[in-house]
Amino acid sequence: MLAESLKGKSVIVTGANKGIGKGIARVFARHGAKVLVVGRDLEAAEATARELVAAGGTASGFSADVTRLEDMEEMAKAAAERHGGIDVLCANAGIFPQVRMEDMSPETWDEVMATNLKGTFLSVKACIPYLRKSGEGRIVITSSITGPTTGFPGWTHYGATKAGQLGFMRTACMELAKDRITVNAVLPGNIVTEGLQALGPEYMKGMAAAVPLGTPLPTPRQQVEVGGSEGEGVQPHMTRTALDGSRQHASHHLVHLRAGTQQPPSLEAPLRG
């Protein structure tokens, strides 16, 4: 049933070259969606797309910088031309260079703001005309528990952008509701990605020790799931929702999508750590 509901849907995933974004792209492709894998590095984007195609999916790579409106407009145009429109935008691109506030330069602050917050705005803005044509457009923003829920030394800039994304979501969903476009966000915690591993073994050990259940930190492959079973809490009219994945560490679902309903559909993601 789920594969049928996703079959042929056109999906854009930004920041999809690795980590959570790559996991999201893999799941959509596995369930029959046509995925545009977007990243700054074209070679990496195309390599990811080839992996998805080799596994039986439909995907192509595209190079774009989320901080540039012209890049986002070209991205949206490419998705429409290659895959027949845009049904889902996963605004996932983000960076998190760790530096304490006292040592942080204004340029570093601006770089994180531009990628994480401005990039969300620009990617959404560029896709609105195509999502409107879809009749059931969905926008899913990858936020974080850092900022909206908690904090961690070295990430004042990152936390500010992630809290800002939720503020953006809460008004964007009101503006776009008339076009049957839903806007939701996921708030992941720690997932074992290249970026997390780069923080070092001591950080990884400390984060794993903080999990009350004592379970290992999840990988993108473990945590990114598309589910459509009954009774799992997806409301087809859901919008303006921020789902805190840190509260459900034992779950095995990040992205939960139900399509083909009479009400505007929603994309839900209850977990990243």
C-alpha positions in Angstrom: 0.0 0.0 0.0 2.7 2.5 0.9 4.8 1.7 -2.1 1.8 2.4 -4.3 1.1 5.7 -2.5 4.7 6.9 -3.1 5.1 5.4 -6.6 5.9 8.2 -9.1 6.0 11.0 -6.5 8.7 13.6 -7.2 10.9 14.3 -4.1 13.7 16.7 -3.6 16.2 16.0 -0.7 18.8 18.7 -0.1 22.0 17.8 1.7 21.4 14.2 0.4 25.1 13.3 -0.4 25.5 11.7 3.0 24.2 11.2 6.5 20.5 11.6 7.2 19.7 13.2 3.8 21.1 10.2 2.0 19.1 7.9 4.2 15.9 9.9 3.5 16.6 9.7 -0.3 17.2 6.0 -0.1 13.9 5.3 1.6 11.9 7.4 -0.8 13.6 5.7 -3.8 13.0 2.3 -2.3 9.3 3.0 -2.1 9.0 4.1 -5.8 9.4 7.9 -5.6 11.6 9.8 -8.1 14.3 11.5 -6.1 16.5 14.5 -6.9 19.6 14.1 -4.8 20.9 17.6 -4.1 24.3 18.6 -2.7 27.1 21.1 -3.4 29.4 18.3 -4.6 28.0 17.1 -8.0 30.2 14.0 -8.1 28.9 12.9 -4.6 25.3 13.7 -5.5 25.6 11.6 -8.7 27.3 8.8 -6.8 24.4 8.7 -4.3 21.9 8.7 -7.2 23.7 5.8 -8.9 23.5 3.8 -5.6 19.7 4.4 -5.5 19.3 3.4 -9.2 21.4 0.3 -8.7 19.0 -0.7 -5.9 16.1 -0.4 -8.3 15.1 3.2 -7.6 14.7 6.3 -9.8 17.1 9.1 -8.9 19.4 11.7 -10.3 22.0 14.0 -8.8 22.1 17.8 -8.9 24.6 20.3 -7.7 23.2 23.4 -5.9 24.1 25.7 -3.0 21.1 26.3 -0.8 22.4 29.8 0.1 21.8 31.0 -3.5 18.3 31.6 -4.8 19.3 31.1 -8.4 20.6 27.6 -7.5 17.4 26.7 -5.7 15.3 27.9 -8.7 17.4 25.8 -11.0 17.0 22.8 -8.6 13.3 23.1 -8.6 13.2 23.5 -12.4 15.4 20.4 -12.8 13.1 18.3 -10.5 10.1 19.4 -12.5 11.7 18.7 -15.9 13.2 15.3 -14.9 10.4 14.0 -12.7 7.3 15.8 -13.8 6.8 18.2 -10.9 7.5 18.4 -7.2 5.4 16.7 -4.6 7.8 16.6 -1.6 10.6 18.9 -0.5 12.9 17.7 2.3 14.8 20.8 3.4 17.6 18.8 5.0 20.8 20.7 4.2 22.7 21.9 7.2 26.2 22.5 8.7 27.4 22.5 12.3 31.0 23.6 12.8 31.6 23.4 16.5 33.1 26.5 18.1 32.4 28.3 21.3 30.8 31.7 21.2 33.9 33.6 22.5 36.0 32.2 19.7 33.4 32.4 17.0 33.9 34.9 14.1 31.0 36.8 12.7 31.8 35.1 9.4 31.3 31.6 10.9 28.0 32.8 12.4 26.8 34.1 9.1 27.9 30.9 7.2 25.8 28.7 9.5 22.8 31.1 9.3 23.0 31.2 5.6 23.1 27.5 5.1 20.7 26.3 7.8 18.1 29.1 8.0 18.3 31.1 4.8 18.8 27.9 2.9 15.5 26.5 4.3 13.7 29.7 3.2 15.3 29.7 -0.3 14.6 26.1 -1.0 11.0 26.4 0.1 10.5 29.6 -1.8 11.8 28.1 -5.0 9.6 25.0 -4.8 6.3 26.7 -3.9 4.9 27.1 -7.5 5.6 23.4 -8.2 4.3 22.2 -4.8 1.1 24.2 -5.4 0.6 22.4 -8.8 1.0 19.1 -7.1 -2.2 19.6 -5.1 -0.8 17.8 -2.1 2.6 19.4 -1.6 4.7 18.5 1.4 7.6 20.3 3.0 9.6 18.6 5.7 12.3 20.6 7.5 15.2 18.8 9.3 15.6 20.8 12.5 17.2 19.4 15.6 16.7 19.0 19.3 19.7 21.4 19.7 18.1 24.8 19.8 14.4 24.1 20.1 14.7 21.6 23.0 18.2 21.6 24.4 21.7 23.1 23.9 25.3 22.1 23.7 28.5 24.1 24.1 29.9 25.2 20.7 26.7 25.3 18.9 25.1 28.7 19.7 24.9 29.4 16.0 23.6 26.0 15.1 21.0 26.0 17.9 19.8 29.5 16.8 19.2 28.3 13.2 17.4 25.2 14.3 15.0 27.1 16.6 14.6 29.6 13.8 13.5 26.9 11.4 10.5 26.2 13.7 9.5 29.8 13.7 9.7 29.8 10.0 7.6 26.6 9.8 4.8 28.0 12.0 4.1 30.9 9.7 5.0 29.2 6.4 2.3 26.6 7.0 -0.3 29.3 7.5 0.6 31.0 4.3 0.7 27.8 2.3 -2.4 25.9 3.7 -4.7 27.4 1.2 -2.7 25.6 -1.5 -2.9 22.3 0.3 0.8 22.4 1.1 1.7 21.1 4.6 4.9 22.2 6.4 6.3 20.0 9.2 9.6 19.6 10.9 11.6 16.8 12.5 13.9 17.3 15.5 16.6 14.7 15.4 19.0 13.9 18.1 22.3 12.1 17.6 22.6 9.8 14.6 25.8 8.1 13.6 26.7 10.1 10.5 30.0 11.3 9.1 29.5 14.6 10.8 28.9 13.1 14.2 31.9 10.8 13.9 34.1 13.8 13.1 33.4 15.2 16.6 35.5 12.4 18.0 35.1 9.2 20.1 34.8 11.0 23.4 31.8 13.0 22.1 30.2 9.8 20.7 30.8 7.9 24.0 29.2 10.8 26.0 26.1 11.0 23.8 25.6 7.2 23.8 25.9 7.2 27.6 23.1 9.8 27.7 20.5 7.5 26.2 18.3 6.2 29.1 17.5 2.9 27.3 21.2 2.1 26.9 20.7 1.4 23.2 23.5 2.3 20.7 23.2 5.6 18.8 21.2 4.8 15.6 22.6 5.0 12.1 20.7 6.7 9.2 19.8 3.2 7.8 18.3 2.1 11.1 16.4 5.3 11.7 15.1 6.5 8.3 11.9 4.6 7.7 8.8 5.3 5.7 5.8 3.7 7.4 2.2 3.6 6.3 0.6 1.1 8.8 -2.6 2.0 10.5 -2.7 3.5 14.0 0.8 5.0 13.9 -0.4 8.5 14.4 -0.2 10.0 10.9 -3.0 12.6 10.4 -3.5 13.5 6.7 -4.3 17.1 7.7 -1.2 17.5 9.9 0.8 20.7 9.4 2.8 23.0 11.7 4.1 20.0 13.7 7.6 19.6 15.1 8.3 16.0 16.1 11.0 15.5 18.7 12.9 12.4 17.9 14.9 12.4 21.1 11.8 11.3 23.0 11.4 8.1 21.1 14.9 6.6 20.9 13.7 3.0 20.7 11.5 3.7 17.7 12.7 2.7 14.2 11.0 5.4 12.3 12.3 8.8 11.1 10.2 9.6 8.2 6.5 8.5 8.2 4.6 9.3 5.1 1.0 8.6 4.1 -0.1 9.7 0.7 -3.2 9.4 -1.5 -5.7 10.8 1.1 -8.6 13.2 0.6 -7.1 15.6 3.0 -3.8 17.4 2.5 -1.2 14.8 3.3 1.6 15.0 5.8 5.1 13.8 6.2 6.0 12.8 9.7 9.4 11.9 11.2 9.5 10.9 14.9 13.2 10.1 15.3 16.8 10.9 14.8 18.2 9.8 18.1 
